[in-house]
């Protein structure tokens, strides 16, 4: 379950970086 949170956090950060 912890991995899911990490993935979500990384994905959010990645999307934010692109924008």
C-alpha distance matrix in Angstrom:
0.0 3.8 5.3 5.3 6.8 8.9 10.1 11.0 12.8 14.6 15.6 17.0 18.8 20.1 21.4 23.0 24.6 26.1 27.6
3.8 0.0 3.8 5.4 5.3 6.4 8.7 10.0 10.8 12.4 14.3 15.5 16.7 18.3 20.1 21.3 22.6 24.5 26.0
5.3 3.8 0.0 3.8 5.4 5.0 6.1 8.6 9.8 10.4 12.0 14.1 15.2 16.1 18.1 19.7 20.7 22.3 24.2
5.3 5.4 3.8 0.0 3.8 5.4 5.1 6.2 8.6 9.9 10.4 12.2 14.2 15.1 16.3 18.2 19.7 21.0 22.5
6.8 5.3 5.4 3.8 0.0 3.8 5.4 5.1 6.1 8.6 9.8 10.5 12.2 14.0 15.3 16.4 18.2 20.0 21.2
8.9 6.4 5.0 5.4 3.8 0.0 3.8 5.4 5.1 6.1 8.5 9.9 10.5 12.0 14.2 15.2 16.3 18.3 20.0
10.1 8.7 6.1 5.1 5.4 3.8 0.0 3.8 5.4 5.1 6.0 8.5 9.8 10.2 12.1 14.0 15.1 16.3 18.3
11.0 10.0 8.6 6.2 5.1 5.4 3.8 0.0 3.8 5.5 5.1 6.1 8.5 9.7 10.5 12.1 14.1 15.3 16.5
12.8 10.8 9.8 8.6 6.1 5.1 5.4 3.8 0.0 3.8 5.5 5.2 6.2 8.5 10.0 10.5 12.2 14.4 15.5
14.6 12.4 10.4 9.9 8.6 6.1 5.1 5.5 3.8 0.0 3.8 5.5 5.1 6.0 8.6 9.7 10.3 12.3 14.2
15.6 14.3 12.0 10.4 9.8 8.5 6.0 5.1 5.5 3.8 0.0 3.8 5.4 5.0 6.1 8.5 9.7 10.6 12.4
17.0 15.5 14.1 12.2 10.5 9.9 8.5 6.1 5.2 5.5 3.8 0.0 3.8 5.4 5.2 6.1 8.6 10.0 10.7
18.8 16.7 15.2 14.2 12.2 10.5 9.8 8.5 6.2 5.1 5.4 3.8 0.0 3.8 5.5 5.0 6.1 8.7 9.9
20.1 18.3 16.1 15.1 14.0 12.0 10.2 9.7 8.5 6.0 5.0 5.4 3.8 0.0 3.8 5.4 5.0 6.3 8.7
21.4 20.1 18.1 16.3 15.3 14.2 12.1 10.5 10.0 8.6 6.1 5.2 5.5 3.8 0.0 3.8 5.4 5.2 6.3
23.0 21.3 19.7 18.2 16.4 15.2 14.0 12.1 10.5 9.7 8.5 6.1 5.0 5.4 3.8 0.0 3.8 5.5 5.2
24.6 22.6 20.7 19.7 18.2 16.3 15.1 14.1 12.2 10.3 9.7 8.6 6.1 5.0 5.4 3.8 0.0 3.8 5.4
26.1 24.5 22.3 21.0 20.0 18.3 16.3 15.3 14.4 12.3 10.6 10.0 8.7 6.3 5.2 5.5 3.8 0.0 3.8
27.6 26.0 24.2 22.5 21.2 20.0 18.3 16.5 15.5 14.2 12.4 10.7 9.9 8.7 6.3 5.2 5.4 3.8 0.0
